[in-house]
Amino acid sequence: MLLTTVLGSGLVMIDSTVVNVALAHIGTEFGAGFIALQWTVNAYTLTLASLILLGGSLGDHFGRRRIFLIGVVWFALASLMCGLAPNIETLIAARALQGVGGALLTPGSLALISASFHGPDRAAAVGAWSGLGGIAGAVGPFLGGWLVEWNWRAVFLINLPLAALIVVVALRHVPESRDTESARGLDLAGTVLAVFGLAGLTYSLTGLSERGAAPDLVAGLVVGVVALVAFVLWERRSPHPLVPPELFTNATFSATNAVTLLIYGALGVVFLLLVLQLQIVAGFSPLAAGTSLLPVTLIMLAFSARAGALAGRIGPRLPLTLGPLISAAGLLLMLRIGPGASWITDVLPAVLVFGAGLALTVAPLTATVLDSAPDRYAGAASGVNNAVARAAGLLAVAVIPGLAGIRGDDYTDPASFGTGFRIAIVIGAGLLVAASLLAFAVVRRPLRAAESDEADGAAPERVRIEECMHCPVTGPQVLPPPDRALGSR
C-alpha cells in the first residue's frame, strides 16, 4: 500500500522538478523559443491545477483505486508521448496530458491510505507517506540532472517502469474504496470554467511580452477573465461546488490563500529560472545544477514538522511573517550567481537561506488555511489551497519572465538571460515581501486544533498529520476530510 501511494505521488512530484533541468537541452534540440519552454512547464501545471479538485471527487464516486490507476496509466502513456515527441508542439500537448493524469492520481494517493489504515496506524502511515514523498522530491533534481546528461528524453521515459510497478502492486495489494456516504455530484461545469479561465489567462499573459496586444492574446485574456468570473458565480449556485462558497466567508481563509498565491508565484519562477541560470550563465552541468537545489528539500524535510509544531504553540503569525522575509533574503543572495559562480561561496549560502525561510513558512501556511475552514470542508480547503499554489506558479511563469525581458532565444545568450534572471529574482523577492506584510496584517489567532487539544489534554493528532504533509514545495499535498484522515473520534 505505502509503496504504491508513495511511488504514485512521487511520479507527479518528481515530474514537477526534473523537467526544469532539461529545458535548455529541449530548447536546443527543437530550436524552440523561450515561450515554448514556458509552455513545456505550464501545460503540465495548467491541467494539473484545473483538474485536481475534480480528480478527488471522481475517486470518491467511482472508486479511489480505480481513478488512481487510471491516472497512473494515463500519466505513463503521456510520459511516453513526451519521451518520443518529434517537436516542441507535440511535447507541450503531451505535457498537458501528463497533468491530467497527475490530477487523477494525486488526490487518490493519500485517500487510499486514509481508507485502508485506522487509528494510530493511519497517522503512522500518513507520516511515512509524507516522509518518503519528501525523499522523492529531494531525489528529483539530482535524478533529472543525471538523466539529462545522458538524454533529456529519459526524464520522461523513466516514468514507464515506475508506473508499471505501481499498477502491478496496486492490483494485488490495494483494496478498492469510495465515499459511500457522499451524495454530492460532479461539478463538471465548474471544472470546464476553471480550465478555460486559467488557460485563457496563461495563453494571453505568456505571449504578451513578445507580441503585445495581438488580437488572439486579447481574446484569450477576455475569455480567461469571463470564465473565471463565471466560475465564481457558478460555484455560488452549484448544488455540489468544487469550491464551497462558505470557505471564503472566513477572512483568514481568503487572506492566507492570497499569501499562498504570492509565495508559490515566487517559487514557480525561482525553480524555473535558477536551474537555467546555473547552466546557461554559470556554466554548471545539468547534474550540478539539479544537485545545487538539493539543500532546499533537505532543509524542508528536516525542519518543516518543527515549524508546524512551533506554529501550533505560538500561532502562525510570526512564522508566516518572518519565513517569507528570510526566503526573500535568500533570493537576493542569488543575485551573486553569475559567470564563473562557485557553488560553495555563491550558490550554497543563497539556497540555505532560501530553504530556511521556506521551512519556516510552508507548514504553518497550509495548516492555517485548514484551521480557518470548518471541519466538514477540510478536504475541500486543502484542495483549494493546492490548486491556488499550482495556479500561482502557472501564472507567475507566464508573466514574470516576460516582465524581466526574457524572450525569444535569450536562453542561448548568457548575457541577456543573466540580466533577465536578476530582474525576475528581484520581482520574486518582492512577492515574498508582499506575502510577509499580508500575513502580518491578517493572520492573528492561534491554530484552533492546537488550542482545543491542549484544553482537553489530548495530543494534537490532526496538527501532527498536517504539519508532516508539507515537505514538497511544488504545491501543498491534498488532504482528505478529517473523518477520512483520522477516523471518528
C-alpha positions in Angstrom: 0.0 0.0 0.0 2.6 2.6 1.1 4.9 1.6 -1.8 2.1 2.2 -4.3 0.9 5.6 -2.9 4.5 6.9 -2.4 5.5 6.0 -6.0 2.3 7.4 -7.3 2.6 10.8 -5.7 6.4 10.6 -6.4 5.7 10.5 -10.1 3.9 13.8 -10.0 6.3 15.4 -7.6 9.4 14.4 -9.5 8.0 15.4 -12.8 7.3 18.9 -11.4 11.0 19.4 -10.8 13.1 17.3 -13.2 11.8 18.9 -16.4 13.2 22.3 -15.4 16.7 20.8 -15.5 16.0 19.5 -19.1 14.6 22.7 -20.6 17.9 24.1 -22.0 18.5 20.8 -23.8 14.9 20.6 -25.0 15.1 24.1 -26.4 18.4 23.4 -28.2 17.2 20.2 -29.8 13.9 21.6 -31.1 15.2 25.2 -31.8 12.4 26.5 -29.6 12.0 30.0 -28.2 11.6 30.7 -24.5 7.8 31.0 -24.8 7.7 27.3 -25.9 9.9 26.4 -22.9 7.4 28.2 -20.7 4.6 26.2 -22.2 6.5 23.0 -21.6 6.2 23.8 -17.9 2.8 25.5 -17.9 0.9 22.9 -20.0 1.5 20.4 -17.2 0.7 22.8 -14.4 -2.4 24.1 -16.2 -4.2 20.8 -16.4 -3.0 19.7 -13.0 -4.2 22.8 -11.3 -7.5 22.9 -13.2 -8.5 19.3 -12.6 -7.1 18.3 -9.3 -10.3 19.1 -7.4 -12.3 17.1 -9.9 -9.8 14.2 -9.5 -10.6 13.9 -5.8 -14.4 13.8 -6.5 -14.0 11.2 -9.2 -12.2 8.9 -6.7 -14.9 9.3 -4.1 -17.7 8.5 -6.6 -16.2 5.8 -8.8 -13.5 4.2 -6.6 -10.3 5.6 -5.4 -8.1 2.8 -6.6 -9.8 2.8 -10.0 -9.2 6.5 -10.6 -5.7 6.3 -9.1 -4.8 3.5 -11.5 -6.4 5.3 -14.5 -4.3 8.3 -13.5 -1.1 6.3 -13.3 -1.7 4.6 -16.7 -2.7 7.9 -18.2 0.4 9.6 -16.8 2.7 6.8 -18.1 1.2 7.0 -21.7 1.6 10.8 -21.7 5.2 10.4 -20.5 5.8 8.0 -23.4 4.5 10.7 -25.7 6.8 13.2 -24.1 9.8 10.9 -24.5 9.1 10.3 -28.2 8.0 13.8 -29.1 9.3 14.8 -32.6 8.8 18.5 -32.0 8.1 21.0 -29.3 4.4 21.2 -30.1 3.9 17.5 -29.5 5.9 17.8 -26.3 3.7 20.6 -25.0 0.5 18.7 -25.8 1.9 15.5 -24.1 2.8 17.6 -21.0 -0.8 18.8 -20.8 -1.9 15.2 -20.9 0.6 14.4 -18.1 -1.1 17.0 -16.0 -4.5 15.3 -16.5 -3.0 12.0 -15.2 -1.4 13.8 -12.3 -4.8 15.4 -11.3 -6.4 11.9 -11.3 -3.7 10.1 -9.2 -2.6 12.8 -6.8 -5.8 13.1 -4.6 -6.2 9.3 -4.6 -2.6 8.7 -3.3 -3.4 9.9 0.3 -7.1 9.0 0.2 -6.2 5.3 -0.4 -4.0 5.3 2.8 -6.8 7.1 4.8 -9.3 4.4 3.7 -7.0 1.4 4.4 -5.5 2.3 7.8 -7.2 3.1 11.0 -6.4 4.8 14.3 -2.7 5.1 15.2 -1.7 3.1 12.2 -3.3 5.7 9.9 -1.3 8.5 11.4 1.9 6.5 11.1 1.1 5.6 7.5 0.4 9.2 6.6 3.7 10.2 8.2 5.6 7.6 6.4 3.9 8.5 3.1 4.8 12.2 3.6 8.5 11.5 4.6 9.1 9.1 1.7 7.4 11.5 -0.7 9.7 14.2 0.5 12.7 12.0 -0.2 11.3 11.5 -3.7 11.2 15.3 -4.1 14.8 15.5 -3.0 15.9 12.9 -5.4 14.0 14.6 -8.3 16.5 17.3 -9.3 19.5 15.0 -8.9 17.9 12.3 -10.9 16.8 14.8 -13.6 20.3 16.2 -13.9 21.9 12.8 -14.2 19.3 11.7 -16.9 19.6 14.9 -18.9 23.4 14.4 -19.2 22.6 11.2 -20.9 19.4 12.2 -22.8 16.7 14.6 -21.9 14.0 12.1 -23.2 15.0 9.7 -20.4 13.5 12.2 -17.9 10.1 11.2 -19.2 10.7 7.6 -20.1 11.9 6.7 -16.6 8.2 7.0 -15.6 7.2 3.9 -17.5 8.8 1.2 -15.4 7.7 3.1 -12.2 4.2 3.2 -13.5 4.2 -0.5 -14.4 5.4 -1.3 -10.8 2.6 0.8 -9.3 -0.1 -0.9 -11.4 1.1 -4.4 -10.5 1.4 -3.7 -6.8 -1.9 -1.8 -6.6 -3.9 -4.5 -8.4 -2.6 -7.1 -6.0 -2.4 -5.3 -2.6 -4.6 -2.2 -2.6 -8.3 -2.6 -1.8 -10.9 -0.5 -3.6 -12.7 2.2 -1.6 -15.2 5.0 -2.2 -17.2 7.5 -0.2 -20.5 5.7 0.1 -22.0 8.4 2.3 -21.4 11.3 -0.2 -24.4 12.4 -2.2 -22.5 15.1 -4.0 -22.4 15.1 -7.7 -19.6 16.1 -10.0 -19.2 19.8 -10.8 -18.3 19.4 -14.4 -19.5 22.9 -15.4 -17.2 24.4 -12.7 -14.3 22.3 -13.9 -14.8 23.5 -17.5 -14.9 27.1 -16.5 -11.8 26.7 -14.4 -9.9 25.2 -17.3 -11.0 27.9 -19.7 -10.2 30.6 -17.2 -6.7 29.5 -16.4 -5.9 28.5 -20.0 -7.1 31.9 -21.3 -5.1 33.9 -18.9 -2.0 31.8 -19.3 -2.1 31.9 -23.1 -2.5 35.7 -23.2 -0.1 36.6 -20.4 2.7 34.3 -21.8 2.6 35.9 -25.2 2.1 39.5 -24.1 5.8 40.3 -23.7 6.7 39.3 -27.3 3.6 40.0 -29.3 1.9 42.8 -27.4 -1.8 43.3 -27.8 -2.3 40.8 -30.6 -6.0 40.0 -31.3 -5.7 36.4 -30.3 -4.0 37.4 -27.0 -6.6 40.0 -26.2 -9.3 37.4 -27.0 -7.6 34.9 -24.7 -7.5 37.4 -21.9 -11.2 38.2 -22.3 -12.1 34.5 -22.3 -10.0 33.8 -19.3 -11.4 36.7 -17.2 -15.0 36.0 -18.2 -14.6 32.3 -17.5 -13.1 32.9 -14.0 -15.9 35.4 -13.2 -18.4 32.8 -14.4 -16.7 30.2 -12.3 -17.1 32.2 -9.1 -20.8 32.9 -9.9 -21.4 29.3 -10.7 -19.8 28.0 -7.6 -22.3 30.1 -5.5 -25.3 28.3 -7.0 -23.9 24.9 -7.8 -25.5 22.1 -5.8 -22.1 20.4 -5.5 -19.4 23.0 -5.9 -15.7 22.3 -6.4 -15.1 25.3 -4.1 -17.7 25.6 -1.4 -18.5 29.4 -1.2 -18.8 29.1 2.6 -15.0 28.8 2.8 -14.4 32.3 1.6 -16.7 33.8 4.2 -13.8 33.4 6.5 -11.4 36.3 6.1 -8.4 34.3 7.3 -9.0 31.6 4.8 -9.2 34.1 1.9 -6.2 36.1 3.1 -4.0 33.0 3.7 -4.8 31.8 0.2 -3.7 35.2 -1.1 -0.5 34.7 0.8 -0.2 31.2 -0.8 -0.6 32.8 -4.2 2.2 35.3 -3.6 4.6 32.7 -2.1 4.1 30.0 -4.7 4.2 32.5 -7.5 7.7 33.4 -6.4 8.7 29.7 -6.0 7.4 28.9 -9.5 9.7 31.5 -11.1 12.7 30.6 -8.9 12.6 26.9 -9.6 12.2 27.6 -13.4 14.9 30.2 -13.8 17.6 29.2 -11.3 18.5 25.9 -12.9 18.7 27.6 -16.3 20.8 30.4 -14.8 23.2 27.8 -13.3 23.6 26.0 -16.7 23.4 28.9 -19.2 25.3 31.7 -17.3 27.3 30.0 -14.5 28.3 27.0 -16.7 27.1 24.2 -14.4 26.3 20.8 -15.9 22.7 19.6 -15.7 23.7 17.3 -12.9 25.4 20.0 -10.9 22.5 22.4 -11.5 20.0 19.9 -10.3 22.0 18.9 -7.3 22.5 22.6 -6.3 18.9 22.8 -5.2 19.1 19.6 -3.1 19.7 21.6 0.2 16.2 23.2 -0.1 14.4 19.9 0.0 16.7 18.6 2.8 16.0 21.6 4.9 12.3 21.2 4.3 12.5 17.5 5.3 14.4 18.3 8.5 12.5 21.3 9.8 9.0 21.6 8.3 7.5 19.4 11.0 9.2 21.5 13.7 7.9 24.7 12.1 4.4 23.3 12.1 4.7 22.4 15.8 6.1 25.9 16.6 3.1 27.5 14.8 0.8 25.2 16.9 2.4 26.6 20.1 2.9 30.3 19.4 0.4 30.8 16.5 1.3 31.1 12.8 1.6 34.9 12.5 5.3 35.2 13.4 6.4 32.2 11.2 4.4 33.5 8.3 5.8 37.0 8.7 9.5 36.0 9.1 9.6 33.0 6.8 8.9 34.9 3.5 11.3 37.6 4.6 14.1 35.1 5.1 13.3 33.5 1.7 13.4 36.9 0.1 16.8 37.5 1.5 17.9 34.1 0.0 16.6 35.3 -3.4 18.6 38.5 -3.2 21.7 36.4 -2.4 21.1 34.6 -5.7 21.9 37.8 -7.5 25.5 36.9 -6.9 25.1 33.8 -9.2 26.7 34.8 -12.5 29.5 33.8 -14.8 32.0 31.6 -13.0 29.9 31.3 -9.9 31.1 29.0 -7.2 28.7 26.5 -5.6 30.3 26.9 -2.2 30.5 30.7 -2.0 27.7 31.9 -4.3 25.0 29.2 -4.6 25.0 27.3 -1.3 24.6 30.4 1.0 21.6 31.6 -1.1 20.0 28.2 -1.2 20.4 27.6 2.5 18.8 31.0 3.4 16.0 30.5 0.9 15.3 27.0 2.2 15.3 28.1 5.8 12.6 30.6 5.0 10.5 28.1 3.2 10.8 25.6 6.1 9.5 28.2 8.5 6.7 29.2 6.1 5.1 26.3 4.3 3.7 24.0 7.0 2.3 26.9 9.1 0.8 28.4 6.0 -1.3 25.4 4.9 -2.1 24.5 8.5 -3.6 28.0 8.9 -5.6 27.6 5.7 -7.1 24.3 7.0 -7.6 25.6 10.5 -9.7 28.5 9.2 -12.1 26.1 7.4 -14.9 24.2 9.1 -14.1 20.5 9.7 -16.6 19.3 7.2 -14.7 21.3 4.5 -11.2 20.3 5.4 -10.7 18.2 2.3 -12.1 21.0 0.1 -10.0 23.6 1.8 -6.8 21.5 1.3 -7.7 21.0 -2.4 -8.4 24.7 -2.9 -5.1 25.6 -1.3 -3.3 23.1 -3.5 -5.0 24.5 -6.6 -4.2 28.1 -5.6 -0.5 27.1 -5.1 -0.2 25.5 -8.6 -2.2 28.2 -10.3 0.2 30.8 -8.7 3.2 29.0 -10.2 1.4 28.7 -13.6 0.6 32.4 -13.8 4.0 33.6 -12.5 5.9 31.5 -15.0 3.6 33.0 -17.7 4.1 36.6 -16.6 7.4 37.3 -14.8 9.9 36.1 -17.4 8.3 38.5 -19.9 8.4 41.3 -17.4 12.0 40.6 -16.8 12.8 40.8 -20.5 13.5 37.1 -21.1 12.1 36.2 -24.5 12.9 34.5 -27.8 16.2 32.8 -27.8 17.6 34.7 -24.8 18.2 31.4 -23.1 21.0 30.8 -25.6 22.7 34.1 -24.7 24.3 34.2 -21.2 24.4 38.0 -21.0 20.8 38.5 -22.0 19.5 35.7 -19.8 21.6 36.8 -16.8 20.1 40.3 -16.9 16.6 38.9 -17.1 17.3 36.4 -14.3 18.3 39.2 -12.0 15.2 41.3 -12.7 13.0 38.2 -12.2 14.6 37.3 -8.9 14.0 40.8 -7.6 10.3 40.5 -8.6 10.2 37.2 -6.8 11.7 38.7 -3.7 9.1 41.5 -3.9 6.3 38.9 -4.0 7.7 37.3 -0.8 7.9 40.6 1.0 4.3 41.3 0.0 3.3 37.9 1.4 5.1 38.7 4.6 3.3 42.0 5.0 -0.1 40.4 4.2 0.4 37.6 6.7 1.4 40.1 9.4 -1.7 42.1 8.7 -4.3 39.3 8.6 -3.1 36.3 10.5 -3.7 36.8 14.2 -5.4 34.0 16.0 -3.5 30.7 17.0 -4.3 27.4 15.4 -7.7 26.1 16.6 -6.7 22.5 16.7 -3.8 23.1 19.0 -6.0 25.2 21.3 -8.7 22.6 21.6 -6.3 19.7 22.1 -4.5 21.5 24.8 -7.8 22.3 26.5 -8.9 18.7 26.7 -5.4 17.2 27.3 -5.4 15.3 24.1 -2.4 15.0 21.8 -2.9 17.3 18.8 -3.2 14.5 16.3 -4.7 16.5 13.5 -2.0 19.1 13.6 0.7 16.4 13.7 -0.6 14.9 10.5 -0.9 18.3 8.8 2.5 19.5 9.7 4.2 16.5 8.2 2.5 17.0 4.9 4.4 19.9 3.6 7.9 19.0 2.6 7.0 19.4 -1.1 7.4 22.9 -2.4 5.8 22.5 -5.7 2.4 22.5 -4.1 0.8 21.5 -0.8 -0.4 18.0 -0.6 -4.2 17.3 -0.8 -5.7 16.2 2.5 -8.9 14.3 2.7 -11.6 15.5 5.2 -10.8 14.8 8.8 -13.2 11.9 9.1 -11.3 10.1 6.4 -7.9 11.3 7.6 -8.2 10.4 11.3 -11.3 8.3 11.7 -14.1 9.2 14.0 -13.1 10.4 17.4 
